[in-house]
Amino acid sequence: MKLKQILLLIILLTGSCLLSFRLAGQTTVGLVSHFKLQGNTLNQVAGGITATASGTTFTTNNANVPNTAILFPGNVNSFVEIFDGTALDFTGNFTIQLGFFFNGTATSGLVDNCLNYGGYGVWFWSTVAGTWNVQFNYKNNSVGSAAATSFTLNRWHTVTAVHSGTTISLYIDGVFRLSATEGTTAPTYPLNPIFGAMAYGSFSPPRYNPLNGKMDEVRFYNRALTPAEIANLTGFTLPLRLGDFTGLRKNNSIDLNWETLSEGNSKSFEIERSSDGRNFQAIGTIQAKGSSNTRQAYLFSDIHPPPWRQLLPFEHG
């Protein structure tokens, strides 16, 4: 499977100088809570927000590392409850971001903070046979459609839900998909936020549409992230972390050197080049190391260099 562009897309304009690049970091500005779900439900952000898991187990993440994501078996007694005081009871701008793995069994809740009371929620549903999409609701209006916010089943994805002004928007794998206008119901928050199901106080137990799938890296921000910030967010552990990437002209060739800080199930790197910076052609493939937690170095020499080239990583899948 080719990794999404958000994982790595480096375009190098070569010349007589040495250029070096690093991946952008993930923003923490406005981050209210962050649940990494690595064998526990600890909040990584100071401030008193806690969470308790019921009826769940910890499982493998995107890199197949054990005990680094949470598994929900698809019943109403399987969920994570967040004890936030009122810190997640948003009435202004906010962003919710998480990673998920879903096999398409039934309508399922990802995050619900009083959706049925004008609050917000993110969930899966299907209106077209064989197609599942993400839906985001706030103030009793939702955004999402089979055409715009669908995704591939049985793979890890990132979803980001943003409320900005009066607009609600969905991004999948760092890419904008769809927006709509918020509803008109003033939100109230009589229940604690949960993830792994949807909530309604009149039900017993007060949950429905439980998730049969995995979640990882759940984040709540008290502001609307920008598209650039969203592109750098990932809702699961990346199978590859890039270190330095350099290009150096040597006589009539270009030496491309890059390093990885860690790899998980990596297959290969494909090098592409272009004469106009828009249309690229593959010129070579370098086999990756597979899985590694130590620095690995790679080299590719282009003996007939045009001005542009890009590096694309691939993983087994």
VENNORGI-V363042 format. One record per residue. PSI is psi in degrees with one decimal (NA if undefined). OMEGA is omega as a letter, one per 40 degrees, with the letter a starting at -180 (NA if undefined). D_LAST is the distance of its C-alpha to the last C-alpha in Angstrom with 1 decimal. Layout:
# VENNORGI-V363042
psi->PSI omega->OMEGA d_last->D_LAST
psi->PSI omega->OMEGA d_last->D_LAST
This chain:
# VENNORGI-V363042
psi->130.9 omega->i d_last->5.2
psi->132.9 omega->i d_last->8.7
psi->152.0 omega->i d_last->10.2
psi->157.8 omega->a d_last->13.3
psi->-26.6 omega->a d_last->16.6
psi->-24.5 omega->a d_last->17.9
psi->-42.8 omega->i d_last->15.7
psi->121.1 omega->i d_last->17.3
psi->104.5 omega->a d_last->19.4
psi->120.4 omega->i d_last->22.3
psi->123.0 omega->a d_last->24.9
psi->118.0 omega->i d_last->27.5
psi->109.0 omega->a d_last->31.0
psi->154.2 omega->i d_last->32.4
psi->-146.4 omega->a d_last->36.1
psi->-7.0 omega->a d_last->38.5
psi->166.2 omega->i d_last->37.3
psi->127.6 omega->a d_last->34.5
psi->144.6 omega->a d_last->32.1
psi->141.4 omega->a d_last->29.8
psi->150.6 omega->i d_last->27.3
psi->151.8 omega->i d_last->25.7
psi->144.0 omega->i d_last->23.5
psi->148.0 omega->i d_last->25.7
psi->165.1 omega->i d_last->26.2
psi->132.4 omega->a d_last->25.8
psi->144.9 omega->i d_last->29.1
psi->0.6 omega->i d_last->31.3
psi->122.5 omega->a d_last->34.3
psi->5.6 omega->a d_last->35.2
psi->116.7 omega->a d_last->32.6
psi->-39.3 omega->i d_last->34.4
psi->149.7 omega->a d_last->31.9
psi->112.6 omega->i d_last->28.4
psi->105.8 omega->a d_last->26.8
psi->-25.9 omega->i d_last->24.0
psi->40.8 omega->i d_last->23.8
psi->73.6 omega->a d_last->23.2
psi->1.4 omega->i d_last->25.1
psi->175.8 omega->i d_last->27.8
psi->31.1 omega->i d_last->28.9
psi->139.1 omega->i d_last->30.9
psi->127.7 omega->a d_last->31.5
psi->-3.7 omega->a d_last->30.9
psi->131.0 omega->i d_last->33.7
psi->147.6 omega->i d_last->37.4
psi->-1.7 omega->i d_last->39.5
psi->-4.8 omega->i d_last->39.8
psi->128.6 omega->i d_last->36.9
psi->170.4 omega->i d_last->35.5
psi->150.6 omega->i d_last->33.2
psi->131.4 omega->i d_last->33.2
psi->141.3 omega->i d_last->30.5
psi->132.2 omega->i d_last->31.6
psi->24.7 omega->a d_last->29.8
psi->167.7 omega->i d_last->26.4
psi->162.6 omega->i d_last->24.4
psi->145.6 omega->a d_last->22.1
psi->-166.5 omega->a d_last->18.5
psi->149.4 omega->i d_last->15.3
psi->-163.7 omega->a d_last->14.2
psi->-28.9 omega->i d_last->11.1
psi->11.5 omega->i d_last->11.1
psi->29.4 omega->i d_last->11.8
psi->125.6 omega->a d_last->15.4
psi->151.8 omega->i d_last->17.9
psi->32.2 omega->a d_last->20.7
psi->13.4 omega->i d_last->19.4
psi->167.3 omega->a d_last->19.0
psi->139.5 omega->a d_last->21.3
psi->127.3 omega->i d_last->20.7
psi->126.4 omega->a d_last->23.1
psi->-3.2 omega->i d_last->23.9
psi->32.8 omega->i d_last->25.4
psi->160.0 omega->a d_last->29.2
psi->-9.9 omega->i d_last->31.8
psi->10.4 omega->i d_last->32.6
psi->111.1 omega->a d_last->29.2
psi->169.2 omega->i d_last->29.3
psi->124.8 omega->i d_last->29.9
psi->132.9 omega->a d_last->33.3
psi->130.5 omega->i d_last->34.2
psi->98.8 omega->a d_last->37.8
psi->2.7 omega->a d_last->38.4
psi->-109.9 omega->i d_last->42.1
psi->12.7 omega->a d_last->41.9
psi->-27.9 omega->a d_last->39.5
psi->9.5 omega->i d_last->36.7
psi->72.7 omega->a d_last->39.3
psi->141.8 omega->i d_last->38.7
psi->-12.2 omega->i d_last->41.2
psi->-147.6 omega->i d_last->40.5
psi->146.8 omega->i d_last->37.4
psi->165.7 omega->i d_last->34.2
psi->136.4 omega->i d_last->30.4
psi->132.6 omega->a d_last->27.9
psi->138.1 omega->a d_last->24.3
psi->163.2 omega->i d_last->21.6
psi->148.0 omega->a d_last->17.9
psi->156.4 omega->i d_last->16.9
psi->121.5 omega->a d_last->14.4
psi->140.2 omega->a d_last->16.1
psi->2.7 omega->i d_last->15.9
psi->48.2 omega->a d_last->19.0
psi->-42.0 omega->a d_last->21.7
psi->160.7 omega->i d_last->24.8
psi->130.5 omega->a d_last->26.2
psi->139.6 omega->i d_last->25.4
psi->136.4 omega->i d_last->26.9
psi->-60.5 omega->i d_last->25.0
psi->135.5 omega->i d_last->28.1
psi->115.3 omega->i d_last->31.7
psi->80.9 omega->i d_last->34.8
psi->43.7 omega->i d_last->37.5
psi->-39.4 omega->a d_last->36.0
psi->2.0 omega->i d_last->38.7
psi->22.9 omega->a d_last->41.4
psi->-4.7 omega->i d_last->40.4
psi->-154.5 omega->a d_last->37.9
psi->156.7 omega->i d_last->34.2
psi->152.6 omega->i d_last->31.1
psi->131.7 omega->a d_last->27.4
psi->171.9 omega->i d_last->25.9
psi->141.3 omega->i d_last->23.8
psi->171.4 omega->a d_last->25.6
psi->122.3 omega->i d_last->25.4
psi->-9.1 omega->i d_last->28.2
psi->127.0 omega->a d_last->26.5
psi->127.7 omega->i d_last->25.3
psi->-2.7 omega->a d_last->21.5
psi->127.7 omega->i d_last->21.1
psi->142.8 omega->i d_last->21.0
psi->161.4 omega->i d_last->22.1
psi->141.6 omega->i d_last->23.2
psi->141.3 omega->a d_last->27.0
psi->124.2 omega->a d_last->29.2
psi->138.8 omega->i d_last->32.9
psi->133.7 omega->a d_last->35.8
psi->33.3 omega->i d_last->39.5
psi->29.1 omega->i d_last->38.8
psi->149.0 omega->a d_last->37.0
psi->160.2 omega->i d_last->33.3
psi->140.1 omega->a d_last->30.8
psi->150.6 omega->i d_last->27.8
psi->160.0 omega->i d_last->27.2
psi->-32.9 omega->a d_last->24.8
psi->-37.0 omega->a d_last->25.0
psi->-31.5 omega->a d_last->24.6
psi->27.0 omega->i d_last->22.7
psi->170.0 omega->a d_last->20.1
psi->165.8 omega->i d_last->16.4
psi->128.6 omega->i d_last->13.2
psi->158.2 omega->i d_last->13.3
psi->32.6 omega->i d_last->11.1
psi->155.6 omega->i d_last->9.5
psi->139.2 omega->i d_last->11.5
psi->163.5 omega->i d_last->14.2
psi->133.4 omega->i d_last->17.5
psi->137.8 omega->i d_last->20.7
psi->123.0 omega->i d_last->24.0
psi->127.9 omega->a d_last->27.3
psi->132.1 omega->i d_last->30.4
psi->119.8 omega->a d_last->34.1
psi->114.5 omega->a d_last->36.2
psi->-113.8 omega->i d_last->39.8
psi->16.4 omega->a d_last->39.9
psi->136.0 omega->i d_last->36.4
psi->136.7 omega->a d_last->33.2
psi->153.1 omega->i d_last->29.9
psi->135.7 omega->i d_last->26.2
psi->139.4 omega->i d_last->23.3
psi->127.7 omega->a d_last->19.6
psi->39.1 omega->i d_last->17.2
psi->1.0 omega->a d_last->20.4
psi->130.7 omega->i d_last->21.5
psi->135.4 omega->a d_last->24.8
psi->-47.2 omega->a d_last->24.7
psi->151.0 omega->i d_last->28.1
psi->162.8 omega->i d_last->31.4
psi->172.3 omega->i d_last->34.5
psi->138.6 omega->i d_last->37.8
psi->165.2 omega->i d_last->38.2
psi->-166.3 omega->a d_last->40.4
psi->1.4 omega->a d_last->44.0
psi->122.3 omega->i d_last->44.1
psi->127.7 omega->a d_last->45.0
psi->139.9 omega->i d_last->42.5
psi->156.6 omega->a d_last->43.8
psi->72.6 omega->a d_last->41.9
psi->-14.3 omega->a d_last->43.5
psi->157.6 omega->i d_last->40.3
psi->149.5 omega->i d_last->38.0
psi->148.5 omega->i d_last->34.5
psi->159.6 omega->i d_last->31.7
psi->151.6 omega->a d_last->28.0
psi->2.1 omega->i d_last->26.1
psi->178.5 omega->i d_last->28.8
psi->158.1 omega->a d_last->31.5
psi->143.8 omega->i d_last->35.1
psi->124.6 omega->a d_last->38.6
psi->-23.8 omega->a d_last->41.7
psi->-9.8 omega->i d_last->43.5
psi->157.7 omega->i d_last->40.9
psi->112.0 omega->e d_last->41.1
psi->164.3 omega->a d_last->38.9
psi->49.7 omega->a d_last->38.5
psi->156.7 omega->i d_last->34.9
psi->173.7 omega->a d_last->33.0
psi->59.0 omega->i d_last->29.6
psi->150.8 omega->a d_last->27.7
psi->133.4 omega->i d_last->24.0
psi->90.7 omega->a d_last->21.7
psi->-166.1 omega->a d_last->18.6
psi->154.2 omega->i d_last->17.9
psi->156.3 omega->a d_last->19.4
psi->151.3 omega->i d_last->19.5
psi->67.0 omega->a d_last->21.7
psi->123.9 omega->a d_last->24.4
psi->143.3 omega->i d_last->26.9
psi->128.2 omega->i d_last->30.3
psi->145.2 omega->i d_last->32.2
psi->29.2 omega->i d_last->35.9
psi->167.1 omega->i d_last->35.5
psi->117.0 omega->i d_last->33.5
psi->151.9 omega->i d_last->30.9
psi->160.9 omega->i d_last->30.9
psi->-37.1 omega->i d_last->28.0
psi->-40.2 omega->i d_last->27.6
psi->-40.1 omega->a d_last->27.4
psi->-37.8 omega->i d_last->24.9
psi->-25.9 omega->a d_last->22.6
psi->-6.2 omega->i d_last->22.7
psi->142.3 omega->i d_last->21.9
psi->136.5 omega->a d_last->18.7
psi->19.3 omega->i d_last->18.6
psi->167.3 omega->i d_last->16.3
psi->125.7 omega->a d_last->15.9
psi->141.0 omega->i d_last->14.2
psi->-7.4 omega->a d_last->11.8
psi->133.3 omega->i d_last->14.3
psi->122.0 omega->a d_last->18.0
psi->140.4 omega->i d_last->19.9
psi->-125.4 omega->a d_last->23.5
psi->146.5 omega->i d_last->25.9
psi->119.3 omega->a d_last->25.1
psi->153.8 omega->i d_last->28.2
psi->131.3 omega->a d_last->29.5
psi->125.4 omega->i d_last->32.8
psi->130.8 omega->i d_last->34.9
psi->105.7 omega->a d_last->36.3
psi->-114.7 omega->a d_last->38.8
psi->17.9 omega->a d_last->37.0
psi->169.0 omega->i d_last->33.4
psi->125.2 omega->i d_last->31.1
psi->120.0 omega->i d_last->29.4
psi->121.8 omega->i d_last->26.3
psi->131.2 omega->i d_last->25.7
psi->160.8 omega->i d_last->23.2
psi->150.5 omega->i d_last->22.2
psi->141.7 omega->i d_last->19.6
psi->-30.0 omega->i d_last->21.1
psi->154.8 omega->i d_last->18.0
psi->146.3 omega->i d_last->14.4
psi->111.0 omega->i d_last->11.7
psi->28.6 omega->i d_last->8.6
psi->142.2 omega->a d_last->9.5
psi->-53.3 omega->a d_last->9.0
psi->167.4 omega->i d_last->11.9
psi->130.8 omega->i d_last->14.4
psi->128.5 omega->i d_last->15.8
psi->129.5 omega->i d_last->19.5
psi->153.7 omega->i d_last->21.2
psi->164.1 omega->a d_last->25.0
psi->152.8 omega->i d_last->27.5
psi->-10.0 omega->a d_last->31.3
psi->-0.3 omega->i d_last->31.6
psi->4.2 omega->a d_last->28.9
psi->-45.7 omega->a d_last->27.4
psi->117.6 omega->a d_last->26.1
psi->147.8 omega->i d_last->23.7
psi->134.5 omega->i d_last->22.9
psi->135.5 omega->i d_last->20.4
psi->-5.3 omega->i d_last->22.5
psi->160.9 omega->i d_last->20.3
psi->134.6 omega->i d_last->17.2
psi->127.3 omega->i d_last->17.3
psi->136.3 omega->i d_last->15.0
psi->172.1 omega->a d_last->14.1
psi->-9.3 omega->a d_last->15.3
psi->-96.8 omega->i d_last->12.1
psi->130.4 omega->a d_last->13.7
psi->143.4 omega->i d_last->17.3
psi->10.6 omega->i d_last->19.9
psi->164.2 omega->i d_last->22.3
psi->135.9 omega->i d_last->22.9
psi->137.1 omega->a d_last->21.4
psi->144.6 omega->a d_last->23.1
psi->151.7 omega->a d_last->22.0
psi->136.3 omega->i d_last->24.3
psi->132.4 omega->i d_last->24.3
psi->126.4 omega->i d_last->27.6
psi->112.8 omega->a d_last->28.3
psi->-8.1 omega->i d_last->31.5
psi->69.1 omega->a d_last->32.2
psi->125.1 omega->i d_last->31.4
psi->-177.7 omega->a d_last->31.9
psi->-21.2 omega->a d_last->32.1
psi->144.4 omega->i d_last->28.6
psi->156.8 omega->i d_last->25.1
psi->154.2 omega->a d_last->21.9
psi->127.3 omega->i d_last->18.9
psi->123.9 omega->i d_last->15.3
psi->148.1 omega->i d_last->12.6
psi->149.4 omega->i d_last->9.0
psi->162.0 omega->i d_last->6.3
psi->142.3 omega->i d_last->3.8
psi->NA omega->NA d_last->0.0
